[in-house]
Amino acid sequence: MVKLRFLDYHSEESHKAVAAFFQYARGLEGAIPASLMALMNQQLGVDDGLLYRVRHDRQRGILRLFIRCGDFPIGYYDLVLSYYDAEISPECDQLLANVVRTTFSDRMYTAELYFYEFEVMENNLIAHRLVFHDGNYSWGEAQARNCSGEDHLVIEIQSPKIEWKMIPKPKGRSFHWEKDRYPGGPALELKVRRIQLDDD
């Protein structure tokens, strides 16, 4: 499977990776629902998106993510992702909690969304992988750091039915403070295991 790297977008290598990614995306046509193909192609403004709210109704199996996306030129919006009969591993659920619980504001956060991809799994499940890169604060410490570009956080959610919508946010990137951004989710774990992207 093709996966993008954190690359210099002006380099020749980056252009090849981007072309390979969209070739991979075209190969999903017919394999995933048209609505998800539209989401696959709707990655404008996703880079640097902030995951600021998670709601997981474990009894009903519904998981929802709220991600503030966009920038000043194109405008800001919430990307709301809903997974029905959602399956997420304990490790990925912990990463999800770590990311959202350390998104303190639009100026203080430990991870930003980089891009996402889909893969058709067995039993009619669709794997949605959200790839995050470093934010402007380190885990558990209010010290600025640069994105290393060597590894990423990968959160995978599997579901037979994924819905999404975009909600315009004309007031910008900021969002309200919440006492708990992931009610019922795992407690914050300061030491985070990072998953390096595969080359193949």
Secondary structure in CASP SS format (residue, H / E / C, confidence):
PFRMAT SS
TARGET T0000
AUTHOR 0000-0000-0000
METHOD secondary structure of the structure
MODEL  1
M C 1.00
V C 1.00
K C 1.00
L C 1.00
R C 1.00
F C 1.00
L C 1.00
D C 1.00
Y C 1.00
H C 1.00
S C 1.00
E H 1.00
E H 1.00
S H 1.00
H H 1.00
K H 1.00
A H 1.00
V H 1.00
A H 1.00
A H 1.00
F H 1.00
F H 1.00
Q H 1.00
Y H 1.00
A H 1.00
R H 1.00
G C 1.00
L C 1.00
E E 1.00
G C 1.00
A C 1.00
I E 1.00
P C 1.00
A H 1.00
S H 1.00
L H 1.00
M H 1.00
A H 1.00
L H 1.00
M H 1.00
N H 1.00
Q C 1.00
Q C 1.00
L C 1.00
G C 1.00
V C 1.00
D C 1.00
D C 1.00
G E 1.00
L E 1.00
L E 1.00
Y E 1.00
R E 1.00
V E 1.00
R E 1.00
H E 1.00
D E 1.00
R C 1.00
Q C 1.00
R C 1.00
G C 1.00
I E 1.00
L E 1.00
R E 1.00
L E 1.00
F E 1.00
I E 1.00
R E 1.00
C E 1.00
G E 1.00
D E 1.00
F C 1.00
P C 1.00
I C 1.00
G E 1.00
Y E 1.00
Y E 1.00
D E 1.00
L E 1.00
V E 1.00
L E 1.00
S E 1.00
Y E 1.00
Y E 1.00
D C 1.00
A C 1.00
E E 1.00
I C 1.00
S C 1.00
P H 1.00
E H 1.00
C H 1.00
D H 1.00
Q H 1.00
L H 1.00
L H 1.00
A H 1.00
N H 1.00
V H 1.00
V H 1.00
R H 1.00
T C 1.00
T E 1.00
F C 1.00
S C 1.00
D C 1.00
R C 1.00
M C 1.00
Y E 1.00
T C 1.00
A E 1.00
E E 1.00
L E 1.00
Y E 1.00
F E 1.00
Y E 1.00
E E 1.00
F E 1.00
E E 1.00
V E 1.00
M C 1.00
E H 1.00
N H 1.00
N H 1.00
L C 1.00
I E 1.00
A E 1.00
H E 1.00
R E 1.00
L E 1.00
V E 1.00
F E 1.00
H E 1.00
D E 1.00
G C 1.00
N C 1.00
Y C 1.00
S E 1.00
W C 1.00
G C 1.00
E E 1.00
A C 1.00
Q C 1.00
A C 1.00
R C 1.00
N C 1.00
C C 1.00
S C 1.00
G C 1.00
E C 1.00
D C 1.00
H E 1.00
L E 1.00
V E 1.00
I E 1.00
E E 1.00
I E 1.00
Q E 1.00
S E 1.00
P C 1.00
K E 1.00
I E 1.00
E E 1.00
W E 1.00
K E 1.00
M E 1.00
I E 1.00
P E 1.00
K C 1.00
P C 1.00
K C 1.00
G C 1.00
R C 1.00
S C 1.00
F C 1.00
H C 1.00
W C 1.00
E C 1.00
K C 1.00
D C 1.00
R C 1.00
Y C 1.00
P C 1.00
G C 1.00
G C 1.00
P C 1.00
A C 1.00
L C 1.00
E C 1.00
L C 1.00
K C 1.00
V C 1.00
R C 1.00
R C 1.00
I E 1.00
Q C 1.00
L C 1.00
D C 1.00
D C 1.00
D C 1.00
END
